[in-house]
């Protein structure tokens, strides 16, 4: 089991060290904490720990993003994820409130580190590194905030007392100014990956900041800057694409994964806490089907584990990657990424010999069960300590995405051949499979994109969009891609994909009427009103609690439609 930098001292970034003669019991005291370099190291570890807490990425943010996309949906008794799938989230939705609070907790703790470490007399190398990480985590969290909620209150000082508690809503442009500033500072202060020691897995570095800068510039439509920063990661970051795509999802190969992953959330099997209180991931539990055998730590006996299957793959989405570029009809050969990203066959929990396979009927014959949905196969950990306590990391950004960022930026800069050269590197990796090369997927060129002219950006942009869909499925990027990417007519891909999925309406209706093993149920996001574009769904609502406690906000600051 790996050692995580934030396993202990979760609250040190926000709570002071106490002495036996302390008499002030009703307020935080931080001035007596940041006295040594070890104090500062513990504090930045606390900021990292915020990322894997219940209200942020551990439990709430992943279902919120994934169930809101077109690729995945939630079928479960848990109300909040279903609300996102059915597009009926409100400012009172519990996951919205938790994520909002979790992000601002991270920002508050980063602000404390910045405030107290920047004026310290610690060793300069260590001081720079800690500050760089704090700026990175704060800038990235504001990036999540602005992409998720739009304009938000900006807090750049710790909220220690009521003096700066009430902050007005800042414009989107103002929030992005903070993001760029923080990430550029992080890039200046942090070391390259090559200067990190083996026991520093999970700590951000210069390559992390540069990769995130490339994505932020891309999101803002600053194509040349996005391309430049992507190039910097590719040439100087010290990262390389793994030969075998499947190695990215093997929990026993995390040291190998670090060669490609620019930044990831480092979850760990937690022997000290369990379930929602642990620092273990629950993605295996979310994505693996109920009848899965030995895939999760949800053990009902000592020999197998079940998932909940709360998040499933939309039928049309899985079908897309079994056709066209992603399937060779002659060789009956799939893209290797399709095989390794989607779970369509698995062992039964009750009878190991039984295989459960995706199918079109509900009949059970000769030990085979036919299921309606594929599942995500990227997060498997049969050695998890409980259903919500697994080792699987969540990749936030990796070199493969950096190549796609470069491809997208170059396409927008009217450099289609160069764009496709970066794009094709991922297809080249996919063809390597697990060591037995295959012909699928073929490299794309302008000639293989029917009707494409040298200036036809839409064709290449769409190819990049779909490539991102397969390469990054289940990695919390799809909803962001849907709302940020636009076609030449100005429509977001969110709106465009509604048109695409409407073509599968009859198939959606089939899946809505019959669920796995003929049990009553529905495909929760198949609601007629959901198939009509509603601009409000391009953002989530600001938490209702922010309006209660932040007196600088008024009702008009809420996002449209909420």
Protein Blocks (a to p, Z undefined) as FASTA:
>chain_A
ZZdfklgoklmmmpccddfklcbfkbccfklmmmbfklmmmmmmmmmmmmmgmklmmmmm
mmmmmmmmmkbccddfblklmmmmnopacfklmklmmmmmmmmmmmmmmmmmmmmmmmpc
bdfklmmmmmmmmmmmmmmmmmmmmmmnopadddfbdcfblmlmpccdddfklmmmmmmm
mmmmmmmmpccfklpcfklghiacfklmmmmmmmmmmmnopaklmmmmmmmmmmmnopac
dfblmlmmmmklmmmmmmmmmbdcdddddfkbgcjlmcbdfklmmmpcfklghkbccdfb
fkbccdeklaccdfklmmmmmgcjlocfklopacfklmmmpccbdcdfklmklccdddfb
fbdeehiacdfbdcdfkbccfkbfbfklcfbdcdfbdfklmmmmmmmmmmmnopaklmmm
mmmmmmmmmmnmnopacfbdcdddfklmghiafklmklmmmmmmmmmmmmmgoilpmmmm
mmmpccfkopafklmmmmmmmmmmmmmmmmmmpcghhiacddfklcfklmpccfklmpcc
ddfklmmmmmkbcfklpcehZZ
